[in-house]
Amino acid sequence: MPRPIQATIHTQALRHNLEVARRAAPDARVWAVVKANAYGHGIERAFDGLRGADGIALLDLDEAQRVRNLGWRGPVLLLEGVFDQRDLELCSRLGLWHTVHCEEQINMLAIHKTNEPHRVFLKVNSGMNRLGFQPEQVRSAWTRLNALPQVDEISLMTHFSDADGPKGIDAQMAIFKAATDDLPGERTVSNSAATLRHSGPGLVSDWVRPGIAVYGSAPDYPEHSSADWGLQPTMTLAAKIIATRAIDTGASVGYGSTFVADKPMRIGVVACGYADGYPRLCPTGTPVLVDGVRTRTVGRVSMDMVTVDLDPVPDAHMGSEVTLWGRAANGAVLPIDEVAVCAGTVGYELMCGLALRVPVVVAD
């Protein structure tokens, strides 16, 4: 039989989380962000759960082609725009909207030959200091774009650096508003954190761009959990116990003997390791569910195995279900954020790091 490990993509949870974002910003249209292969879920696997979006936002042309191949006829936005002059030809053929964040991209448009003018999103650097025109450059860039016959409609966008924390969005929003004050066009400014935390009359965003929230992770964890926002897990990583062992007081477990038992205990060996995408940095005490009961890991994570404390689950045996994150068979939930914080990272990385060797199934 195959090695007993499997990831499950929950399409109903994707639909649910998309609606949570829509309810948080009822006057805006919603992009479903599917960059990084739908945050590790797989674009093709996640697609049915995202059909209710008003548009799909992504990064590269291969992802855009895949979305069109799936039958999506709505808006598709390239969040980083084009990287080469030839990319504009595919934008024309696939009907892609694309971000313009630098002069070089305007220059590409200026020499592009097309029968169908492009919808572009002019990006403002309001303080993130990654992509975008400086505020004092925005009007000049807009004027150049507006003069091009290759450009149809110009929308305006920015990206918040601190929507998930105490600094908030006010300073960046003020910069964006000042830079774009009397310019026409739709606005898109809100990521997951801004959509959930800051939507309201003072935040004008014709489109919102929820990313991680759609995939069931809280954008501002640990201040808020996914349950606080009403989000559901969209990916479950589960494996089975492949051996059990009773150890005595003073016995160690795993490489480096980093865990030493302070009492007699029973441990389970689980068919999941860092080669499957489970973080090696997860220390003893990282939560897991065994048959839906919360317990903990013990010792170091190995390439192919992790060991867990079975004392809270006396009936656990070889073949028992172990939920590394997501939803157990009995309905118990282990949020991916809890596992991520133990590894010193975020849920995004765990989702995107799911290994190719892990079988994936889709469930409604």
C-alpha atoms as one frame of an Amber mdcrd trajectory, in Angstrom:
protein
   0.000   0.000   0.000   1.135   3.614  -0.405   2.849   5.367   2.460   0.055
   6.537   4.794   0.162  10.312   4.362  -2.231  12.555   2.463  -3.193  16.195
   2.022  -6.814  17.154   1.459  -8.018  20.351  -0.211 -11.449  21.432   1.041
 -13.292  23.288  -1.732 -16.307  24.133   0.421 -13.987  25.872   2.890 -12.528
  27.918   0.020 -16.048  29.011  -0.940 -16.833  29.845   2.667 -13.676  31.903
   3.211 -14.217  33.809  -0.016 -17.652  34.783   1.256 -16.151  35.892   4.589
 -13.988  38.331   2.631 -16.964  39.465   0.576 -19.059  40.147   3.681 -16.173
  42.133   5.200 -16.103  44.419   2.145 -19.672  44.303   0.809 -19.241  47.244
  -1.556 -16.134  45.853  -3.256 -15.488  43.175  -5.815 -13.213  40.359  -4.725
 -10.052  39.047  -6.311  -9.175  35.465  -5.414  -5.382  35.442  -5.224  -3.944
  32.205  -6.605  -0.248  33.053  -6.768   2.254  30.370  -5.717   0.023  27.689
  -7.250  -2.918  28.811  -5.097  -0.755  29.016  -1.978   0.378  25.432  -2.429
  -3.148  24.060  -2.865  -2.847  23.676  -6.632  -4.737  25.999  -8.970  -6.613
  23.156 -10.625  -7.584  21.641  -7.260  -8.684  24.956  -5.745 -10.484  26.322
  -8.793 -13.974  24.987  -8.053 -13.855  26.595  -4.630 -12.923  29.986  -6.097
 -15.434  30.270  -8.930 -17.455  32.741  -6.891 -14.734  35.378  -7.088 -15.130
  38.431  -9.318 -11.571  38.115 -10.596  -8.431  36.053 -10.184  -5.085  37.621
  -9.280  -1.782  35.832  -9.793   1.864  36.335 -10.662   2.986  34.668 -13.836
   1.820  33.878 -17.307   1.844  30.130 -16.811  -0.646  30.491 -13.956  -2.766
  32.787 -16.127  -2.792  30.259 -18.964  -3.821  27.505 -16.569  -6.711  29.601
 -15.232  -7.935  30.302 -18.761  -7.595  26.607 -19.637  -9.919  25.833 -16.720
 -12.586  27.945 -18.395 -12.275  31.164 -16.398 -13.533  34.043 -18.544 -13.517
  36.771 -15.916 -10.771  39.284 -15.116  -7.248  37.972 -14.497  -4.700  40.353
 -12.976  -0.916  39.951 -13.101   0.092  41.366  -9.725   3.694  42.100 -10.727
   2.911  42.965 -14.321   5.058  41.826 -17.226   8.772  41.077 -17.126   9.535
  41.148 -20.840   8.250  42.895 -23.966   6.991  39.580 -25.366   4.795  39.043
 -22.312   2.444  41.737 -23.583   1.560  39.580 -26.589   0.249  36.870 -24.268
  -1.570  39.489 -22.193  -3.373  40.528 -25.374  -4.163  36.954 -26.379  -5.401
  35.887 -22.933  -7.116  39.170 -22.096  -5.034  39.807 -18.979  -5.054  42.940
 -16.873  -1.629  43.790 -15.533   0.138  45.949 -13.000   2.467  48.751 -14.079
   4.948  49.610 -11.345   7.956  51.089 -13.180   8.918  53.208 -16.174  10.304
  50.207 -18.018   6.849  48.630 -18.134   5.404  51.826 -19.611   8.151  51.775
 -22.226   7.218  48.207 -23.146   3.601  49.225 -23.621   4.602  52.209 -25.748
   6.141  49.983 -28.429   3.658  47.125 -28.140   1.484  46.518 -31.201  -2.023
  45.422 -30.274  -5.568  45.603 -31.598  -7.024  45.437 -28.089  -5.941  48.181
 -25.630  -4.834  46.943 -22.215  -6.414  47.430 -18.793  -3.560  48.367 -16.453
  -3.209  48.906 -12.720  -0.836  51.736 -11.857   0.890  50.849  -8.613   1.756
  53.481  -6.004   4.546  52.930  -3.495   2.832  54.249  -0.377   5.453  52.920
   2.043   5.964  49.215   1.402   9.059  50.137  -0.643   9.025  47.129  -2.896
   7.179  47.852  -6.150   5.433  50.984  -7.332   5.958  54.579  -8.368   6.940
  57.095  -5.740   3.995  59.367  -4.887   5.546  62.340  -6.685   5.944  60.223
  -9.846   2.380  58.923 -10.000   0.799  61.720 -12.025   3.552  61.704 -14.607
   3.234  57.919 -14.971  -0.544  58.176 -15.236  -0.240  60.890 -17.902   2.147
  58.756 -19.976  -0.139  55.741 -19.738  -3.240  57.774 -20.538  -1.615  59.084
 -23.725  -0.877  55.607 -25.076  -3.321  54.098 -27.583  -2.188  50.708 -26.218
  -3.848  51.509 -22.876  -7.571  51.474 -22.305  -8.517  51.831 -18.649  -6.142
  52.789 -15.826  -6.860  51.572 -12.308  -4.870  52.486  -9.205  -3.397  50.214
  -6.557  -1.092  50.022  -3.561  -0.099  47.417  -0.979  -0.113  47.778   2.811
   2.879  46.740   4.883   1.287  46.895   8.359  -2.418  46.158   7.939  -1.983
  43.184  10.276  -0.487  45.140  13.194  -0.815  48.179  15.429   0.693  50.592
  12.901  -2.274  50.010  10.650  -2.981  51.552   7.275  -3.772  55.221   7.952
  -0.383  56.655   7.003  -0.126  54.674   3.783  -3.731  55.362   2.881  -3.143
  59.101   3.288  -0.132  58.914   0.942  -2.107  56.924  -1.621  -5.071  59.306
  -1.511  -2.857  62.362  -1.891  -1.015  60.837  -4.841  -4.198  59.781  -6.665
  -6.688  62.357  -5.388  -8.245  63.592  -8.634  -7.238  60.729 -10.918 -10.065
  58.628 -12.377 -10.147  54.874 -12.185 -10.989  52.061  -9.824  -8.910  51.482
  -6.704  -7.589  48.278  -5.157  -5.699  48.577  -1.887  -6.828  45.882   0.559
  -5.036  42.605   1.220  -6.437  39.999   3.639  -5.570  41.923   6.791  -6.913
  45.227   5.484 -10.082  43.553   4.239 -10.848  41.928   7.595  -9.528  44.600
   9.968  -9.998  47.948   8.257 -12.875  47.820   5.784 -15.240  50.711   6.320
 -16.332  54.116   5.014 -12.815  55.565   5.207 -11.265  52.876   3.023 -12.128
  53.190  -0.641 -11.312  49.947  -2.421 -13.336  48.966  -5.464 -11.538  45.624
  -5.435 -10.138  43.734  -2.439  -7.355  41.181  -2.759  -7.731  38.548  -0.015
  -4.938  36.009  -0.206  -4.119  34.027   2.911  -7.582  34.522   4.430  -9.154
  32.645   1.512  -6.961  29.682   2.464  -8.129  29.649   6.072  -5.202  31.308
   7.845  -5.600  34.407  10.019  -3.591  37.295   8.513  -2.993  38.795  11.958
  -2.334  35.673  14.046  -1.880  35.491  17.027  -3.893  38.654  17.720  -6.784
  36.931  15.981  -7.187  33.267  15.167  -8.798  31.874  12.065 -11.828  30.990
  14.201 -12.091  34.616  15.344 -12.546  35.645  11.705 -14.844  32.715  10.939
 -12.352  31.133   8.550 -12.220  27.408   7.839  -9.115  25.313   7.060  -8.744
  24.649   3.342  -5.820  22.218   3.578  -5.449  19.236   5.863  -2.192  17.338
   6.191  -2.798  13.967   7.802  -0.776  10.795   8.247  -0.986   7.610  10.281
   0.908   6.070  13.137   3.220   3.393  11.758   4.593   2.171  15.104   4.131
   2.652  18.841   6.708   2.346  21.567   6.738   2.375  25.370   9.746   4.176
  26.836  11.029   4.471  30.393  11.980   7.494  32.446  15.274   8.877  31.132
  14.903   7.421  27.624  15.492   9.790  24.745  13.654  10.077  21.440  15.049
  10.977  18.043  18.206  12.588  16.672  20.345  14.479  19.140  18.394  13.078
  22.099  16.732  16.474  22.422  13.744  14.945  24.218  14.258  12.915  27.377
  11.231  11.373  29.086  10.671  12.482  32.682   8.295   9.533  33.257   7.329
   6.292  31.557   5.334   7.144  28.456   4.020   5.849  25.172   4.983   7.431
  21.876   3.753   7.047  18.305   5.853   7.203  15.167   4.073   9.106  12.377
   4.665   8.795   8.629   5.414  12.475   8.083   8.659  14.436   8.132  10.347
  17.498   6.765  10.636  15.897   3.306   6.829  16.024   3.256   6.774  19.718
   4.133   6.367  19.450   7.894   8.818  21.981   9.353  11.994  20.521  10.822
  12.125  23.498  13.192   8.956  22.403  15.002  10.113  21.724  18.584   8.855
  19.310  21.179   5.387  20.498  22.167   4.137  21.410  18.699   0.427  20.484
  18.689  -0.966  17.575  16.677  -4.259  15.704  16.750  -4.267  11.924  17.178
  -7.697  10.483  16.398  -8.926  14.041  16.852  -7.418  14.403  20.338  -4.877
  17.165  20.896  -1.414  16.071  21.927   2.163  17.098  21.080   5.258  16.178
  19.164   8.338  14.942  21.034  11.919  15.103  19.794  13.255  16.317  16.482
  11.362  16.084  13.234  13.144  13.631  10.922  13.110  13.519   7.136  10.334
  10.928   7.003   8.978  10.644  10.550   7.867  12.600  13.562   7.154  11.191
  17.018   4.176  12.137  19.162   3.089  11.735  22.770   0.324   9.135  23.014
  -0.373   9.451  26.736  -3.428  11.715  26.130  -4.737   9.139  23.616  -4.495
   5.734  25.349  -6.423   3.913  22.627  -4.152   5.130  19.799  -2.497   2.348
  17.814  -0.776   1.605  14.549  -3.018   3.068  11.866  -4.478   5.835  14.035
  -5.041   9.130  12.211  -2.659  11.985  12.967  -3.653  15.469  11.836  -0.571
  17.651  11.392  -2.771  20.647  10.529  -6.323  21.108   9.344  -9.477  19.130
  10.106  -9.542  15.677  11.703 -12.067  13.001  10.802 -14.052  13.745  13.975
 -14.319  17.447  13.058 -11.653  18.721  15.450  -9.522  21.485  13.942  -5.832
  22.210  14.336  -5.226  25.640  12.745  -2.170  25.762  10.529  -1.164  29.016
  12.252  -0.557  27.181  15.535   1.898  24.833  13.871   3.569  27.638  11.937
   4.228  29.781  14.985   5.949  26.844  16.687   8.316  26.699  13.714   8.882
  30.457  13.820   7.122  31.044  10.522   3.658  31.717   9.061   0.931  29.512
   7.653   1.708  30.721   4.117   5.068  28.925   4.178   3.614  25.628   5.370
   0.969  25.650   2.646   3.465  26.541  -0.063   5.977  24.011   1.248   3.811
  20.908   0.863   6.090  18.389  -0.845   5.365  16.885  -4.239   5.634  13.373
  -2.811   2.526  13.892  -0.658  -0.635  12.599  -2.380  -3.372  15.242  -2.581
  -7.113  14.687  -2.817  -9.959  17.156  -3.222 -13.032  17.050  -1.007 -16.074
  19.311  -0.930
